[in-house]
Amino acid sequence: MSTATESRAVIAGEGFSRVAFTEEALELLRKLWTIHGPLMFHQSGGCCDGSSPMCFQAGEFKTGNADILLGVLELNDASGEELGPIDFWMSKEQFEYWKHTKLTIDVVSGRGSGFSLEAPEGKRFLIRSEIIEFPTS
């Protein structure tokens, strides 16, 4: 796996990143941003496409009390110019299962069957998780 870009930590009391993005994921996000504008992710629980991170136009997926913001990626274009933030949300129920993992968003060839924006590109986002001990402060 290539090097990963860390998202900004956003959970109160935590000073570490829970979500990172591979360079391949960043390249696809730049393309999707150009086509669709500001983006967001949501990771729900469940099977099939429910276990894949879903990419939407920012605000298209309504989040609420049942969701937790895990991180914010500050996306830049290939020249380093800032495009904007991409929030990564997860259902709180799923977070209870994954709270001891570091998530890295990657891309593989193939199409999922969901509504995620990358489907028409012949790619799909996928989570690579690593169980780690997070710092306590």
C-alpha positions, 0 to 999 in steps of 0.5 A: 500500500502506498503512503497515506495522508492523514485526516484532521482529528476531530473527536473531542479529547483525541489528538490523533487521526483515525482516518487516512487516505492513500495517494490512489484515493486522493487522485480519485477524490480530486477527479470526483471533486472536479465533477461533483464539487465538495464531497463527504464520506459515510461508513455504515454497518451491515453487509455488502455495500454497507461495509464500504465507505460511500462517497457523496456530494457534501450534504447529500447524505444526511447525518445526525445523532446516530453518526460520528465525525471521525476525521476531516481530510483537507483535499488539495489539487495536484499542484497543492492548491486547497480544494476543500474539506472532506468529512468522514462520518461513521454510524455510532453503532459501527464505531463501537465495533471499530473504535480500536482501528485505524482506517485507511481509505484506498481504491480498487478496480471494480464497481460496487452496486451502491450510490457512491460517486466513484461507481461510474469510474470503474473503481470503488473505495475500500477500507483497510483497517489496522487494529492499534492502541491509540494514545490516551491523550 
